[in-house]
């Protein structure tokens, strides 16, 4: 069976990660109203900079990436971060 990566997008607010036993290189979390907090590992420097820009600000964002799992934890490897106001019209057009 072939494995297919299915990207997902989540909306919420960004915060820095707290100390954890997870060994996934996540730098931030997105706090969502439906699934709670999800750890985020940036896929590149531009995503890491965007996460730092929105961390602990009262700005809703959209994060898109591929779900990943380590032995103890789950996270999203994010390749896209933008203010929700910008990204929602793009996602509705899909």
ROLUMVEX-38490 format. One record per residue: x, y, z of N, C-alpha, C, O in turn; residue number from 1. Coordinates in steps of 0.001 Angstrom, whole numbers, plus 500000, padded with zeros to 6 digits. Each point is the difference from the previous one (the first is absolute). Layout:
BEGIN
     n.X     n.Y     n.Z    ca.X    ca.Y    ca.Z     c.X     c.Y     c.Z     o.X     o.Y     o.Z  dovo
       X       Y       Z       X       Y       Z       X       Y       Z       X       Y       Z   NUM
...
//
This chain:
BEGIN
     n.X     n.Y     n.Z    ca.X    ca.Y    ca.Z     c.X     c.Y     c.Z     o.X     o.Y     o.Z  dovo
  500840  498831  500000  499160  501169  500000  500891  501240  500000  500964  500085  500760     1
  498707  500855  498396  500748  501246  499904  499524  500980  501074  498800  500154  500227     2
  502146  500495  500420  499675  501012  500997  499850  501353  499313  500864  500412  499226     3
  498050  500264  501059  499736  501316  499429  499969  501006  501142  499299  499805  500992     4
  501463  501268  498860  499966  501064  501002  498808  500896  499724  499831  500501  498889     5
  499352  499696  502118  498835  500864  499881  500224  501254  500831  499930  499950  501228     6
  500338  501168  498118  500180  501234  500769  498688  500426  500658  498909  499725  499501     7
  501236  500946  501621  498843  500537  500710  500251  501472  500300  501144  500452  500030     8
  497789  500280  500187  500101  501399  500422  499205  500165  501292  498899  499471  500145     9
  501680  501267  500775  499373  500269  501291  499942  501501  500221  500887  500735  499567    10
  498086  499707  501096  499883  501408  500347  500036  500182  501503  499431  499203  500747    11
  501236  501843  499689  500068  500266  501429  501031  501063  500316  500298  500872  499184    12
  500242  499034  502030  500955  500990  500492  501316  499310  500341  500003  498887  500526    13
  501113  501773  499175  501339  499431  500168  500575  500371  501365  499822  501114  500494    14
  500870  497917  500095  500739  500221  501252  501287  499185  499935  500057  498990  499299    15
  500980  501441  501429  501223  499190  500061  499702  498676  500709  499071  499920  500803    16
  501708  499057  498903  499830  498730  500706  500493  500145  501429  500806  500876  500313    17
  498706  498268  500528  500476  499917  501378  500920  498791  500094  499955  499135  499124    18
  500874  500776  501904  500871  498831  500130  499183  498704  499948  498923  499907  500588    19
  501607  499105  498703  499258  498767  499776  500951  498834  499820  501183  500191  499715    20
  498302  498610  500452  500780  498791  499742  499998  499655  498513  500713  499087  499583    21
  498507  501619  499618  499946  499745  498557  501345  500343  499368  500606  501023  500320    22
  499837  498134  498803  501269  500240  499300  499696  500183  498517  500448  499225  499155    23
  498773  501830  500549  499528  500203  498635  500473  501309  499375  499616  500312  498873    24
  501194  500446  501824  500509  501293  499524  498904  501041  499786  500208  500968  499269    25
  498636  498850  501354  498938  500996  499903  500428  501264  500741  500588  499933  501079    26
  499111  501209  498328  500370  501280  500605  498799  500762  500541  500149  500862  500866    27
  498660  498824  498628  498789  500722  500372  498824  499036  500077  500110  498831  499629    28
  498772  501675  500854  498735  499274  499958  498951  500912  499386  500100  501225  500074    29
  498902  498162  499324  498825  500756  499573  498856  499557  500899  499705  498810  500108    30
  499664  502146  500527  498867  499734  500882  498731  500166  499179  499658  501102  499570    31
  499646  497773  500221  498813  499991  499154  498750  499814  500849  500070  499413  501080    32
  498788  501079  498449  498778  499864  500789  499420  498586  499992  499213  499665  500885    33
  501149  499502  498149  499387  498677  499883  500907  498882  500487  499559  499143  500765    34
  501698  500847  498810  500896  498885  500359  501004  500352  501087  500854  499179  500333    35
  499064  502004  500219  500929  500389  501059  501344  500448  499447  500070  500562  498908    36
  500988  499192  501840  501348  500439  499617  500694  498931  499166  499997  498820  500349    37
  500594  501611  498550  500762  499115  499120  501408  500569  499880  500181  501189  499741    38
  500808  497951  500451  501399  500416  499883  500336  500257  498531  499484  499326  499109    39
  501392  501665  500647  500395  500364  498638  501510  499930  499869  500734  500586  500796    40
  499721  498690  498190  501412  499991  499624  500091  500743  498671  499400  499563  499017    41
  501331  501544  500926  500100  500736  498742  500800  499215  498962  501034  499412  500316    42
  498477  500584  498440  500678  499288  498918  501170  500800  499433  500887  499438  499357    43
  499113  501888  500886  501088  500832  499483  500114  501271  500846  499185  500251  500887    44
  501836  500533  498817  500252  501217  500785  498896  501041  499856  499695  500713  500957    45
  499699  499385  497856  498930  500983  499799  498803  499685  500895  499384  500908  500559    46
  500290  497813  499577  498894  499599  500874  500360  500282  501454  499165  500482  500764    47
  502068  499222  499620  500428  500266  501376  499896  501492  500319  499554  500371  501086    48
  500853  500479  497978  499899  501448  500202  498542  500438  500138  499677  500841  500840    49
  499444  498590  498336  498578  500348  500078  499409  499561  501335  499217  500734  500604    50
  501151  498074  499858  499509  499530  501297  500454  500933  501114  499223  500321  500899    51
  502027  500112  499045  500519  500929  501008  499269  501341  499935  499748  500626  501030    52
  499917  499809  497762  499288  501268  499809  498615  499968  500652  499573  500986  500601    53
  499724  497880  499282  498632  499908  500506  499900  499451  501419  498915  499993  500581    54
  502193  499551  499982  499963  499392  501336  499485  500990  501040  500463  501137  500091    55
  498577  498399  500679  499424  500755  501113  499380  501332  499584  499900  500923  500808    56
  499688  499171  497942  499263  501175  499532  498545  499571  499851  499721  498820  499789    57
  499386  502092  500313  498574  499687  499894  499558  500071  498540  499056  500711  499655    58
  501651  498532  499490  499724  499991  498567  499723  498558  499581  500885  499154  500123    59
  497912  500542  499386  499742  498638  499544  500791  499704  498724  500071  500825  499089    60
  500516  497988  500868  500811  499605  498849  499540  498648  499467  499291  499249  500670    61
  501133  500469  498107  499823  498688  499389  501373  499380  499857  500931  500643  499516    62
  499198  498104  500906  501239  499235  499864  499676  498768  499167  499070  499260  500320    63
  501694  500515  498610  499806  498815  499161  501280  499179  499991  501104  500545  500015    64
  498735  498154  499961  501148  499108  499970  499555  498555  500067  498817  499693  499856    65
  502134  499431  500362  499729  498566  500051  500101  499492  501433  500950  500326  500712    66
  498072  498877  499709  500060  499413  501340  501174  499033  500111  500306  499268  499058    67
  500338  500737  502090  501128  499106  500274  499832  499445  501407  499310  500582  500837    68
  501332  498288  499404  499971  499385  501331  501387  499552  500401  500772  499510  499175    69
  499540  500663  502097  501186  499395  500588  499488  498940  500971  498796  499748  500059    70
  502079  499646  500682  499580  498933  500909  498921  500480  500969  499022  499293  500239    71
  501150  501895  500315  499088  500482  501037  499094  501150  499591  499045  500308  500713    72
  501226  500330  498169  499310  501253  499694  499593  500088  498534  500527  499305  499132    73
  498513  501580  500634  499567  500317  498643  500278  501478  499753  499950  500812  500925    74
  500341  499529  497833  500192  501403  499643  499671  500183  498527  499760  499029  499281    75
  500233  502210  500280  499834  500308  498592  501307  500613  499521  500534  500912  500631    76
  499981  498583  498247  501185  500593  499384  499492  501056  499030  499556  499683  498897    77
  500513  501565  501523  499331  501098  499301  500849  500568  498870  501197  500242  500152    78
  498144  499963  498712  500646  500647  498857  499320  501315  499637  500441  500691  499082    79
  498473  499666  501639  499256  501230  499705  499440  500577  501294  499393  499285  500797    80
  500813  501996  499404  499410  500728  501128  499611  501381  499490  500813  500692  499387    81
  497950  499705  500866  499553  501336  499608  498827  500405  500875  499355  499159  500626    82
  500380  502130  499410  498825  500470  500726  498759  499377  499378  499894  499899  498778    83
  499181  499688  502055  498787  499341  499515  499246  500888  499017  499411  499512  499035    84
  500610  501774  501214  499311  500939  499116  500506  499897  498558  499225  500170  499059    85
  502071  499552  500765  500593  499844  498667  499720  498625  499407  499705  499882  498810    86
  500386  499089  502008  499978  498637  499478  498602  499431  499783  499827  499149  499128    87
  499182  501284  501623  498659  499427  499865  499441  500180  498587  499476  499030  499452    88
  500601  502147  499927  499494  500113  498626  500722  499057  499025  499378  499466  499082    89
  501917  500332  501115  500747  499085  499133  499519  498569  500181  499848  499268  499022    90
  499910  500327  502222  499547  498638  500269  498579  499775  499493  499679  498908  499530    91
  499484  502091  500558  498625  499861  499492  499981  499833  498491  499072  499404  499454    92
  501944  501115  499867  500063  499907  498542  500397  498606  499518  499865  499695  498815    93
  500619  499463  502083  500437  498657  499589  498855  499121  499586  500210  498845  499630    94
//
